[in-house]
Amino acid sequence: MATKEVKSEITGAVWKIVKQPGDLLGEEDAIMILESMKMEIPVLAECTGKLLELKVKENEPVAEGQVLAVVEV
């Protein structure tokens, strides 16, 4: 089983989680939405697969480069 980590491209906070572990993902499906400086930035799947794990919760602060989720490809 190959996995891919989804990392944050910005520093901010998790505003809303859209997908849950076990959900199937298409390329560029939104997994969650981050909030930074009053802007909402979607975190997109980079490939098709199944969401295995979320590493963060709603309202949790995140740093640039932090692993947010793990996808089975």
ChimeraX attribute file (.defattr): number of C-alpha atoms within 10 A of each C-alpha:
attribute: neighborCount
match mode: 1-to-1
recipient: residues
	/A:1	4
	/A:2	7
	/A:3	13
	/A:4	16
	/A:5	16
	/A:6	20
	/A:7	17
	/A:8	19
	/A:9	15
	/A:10	16
	/A:11	16
	/A:12	21
	/A:13	20
	/A:14	23
	/A:15	19
	/A:16	16
	/A:17	18
	/A:18	12
	/A:19	15
	/A:20	14
	/A:21	13
	/A:22	13
	/A:23	13
	/A:24	15
	/A:25	21
	/A:26	14
	/A:27	11
	/A:28	13
	/A:29	17
	/A:30	17
	/A:31	21
	/A:32	23
	/A:33	19
	/A:34	25
	/A:35	19
	/A:36	16
	/A:37	8
	/A:38	8
	/A:39	10
	/A:40	15
	/A:41	17
	/A:42	20
	/A:43	23
	/A:44	18
	/A:45	23
	/A:46	17
	/A:47	15
	/A:48	15
	/A:49	19
	/A:50	19
	/A:51	22
	/A:52	18
	/A:53	15
	/A:54	18
	/A:55	12
	/A:56	17
	/A:57	15
	/A:58	13
	/A:59	14
	/A:60	11
	/A:61	15
	/A:62	22
	/A:63	14
	/A:64	11
	/A:65	12
	/A:66	16
	/A:67	16
	/A:68	20
	/A:69	21
	/A:70	19
	/A:71	24
	/A:72	18
	/A:73	15
